[in-house]
Amino acid sequence: MLQITPQMRILAAIEPVDFRKGIDALAQLCRQKLEADPFSGCLFLFEKLATIQMVEVWIPMVDGRWLVMPRHTQPEPDVQALLNQIRITLSCQPPPRIKASQIEPKSVAAAPSLW
């Protein structure tokens, strides 16, 4: 467990990092992008969870409405391991919803009577 003190410097990488490159690539990233010595005692934070994307699938229905299905991508195995380690669980996929058409419906005029 880490103990963070008020005197500790925390540097965060704001772009996603590919952890498959290994510790040497992370140390090089600290030197080049964060301009800090990786062995200086600073705490370095790297973005990994940005690989989980939230998307909405819009499917047109016959009656002019839309079936909207918000979904998140399934995390890669290494991201899932990280989520498990920090005890974060993704919520279940949200249920689909139906949205009305953006086009105003035409008003239906009274049909002439044939009788």
Beta strands, then each sheet from edge to edge (+ up, - down):
strand 1: 10-16
strand 2: 43-47
strand 3: 54-60
strand 4: 66-72
strand 5: 97-99
sheet 1: 1+ 2+
sheet 2: 3+ 4- 5+
end
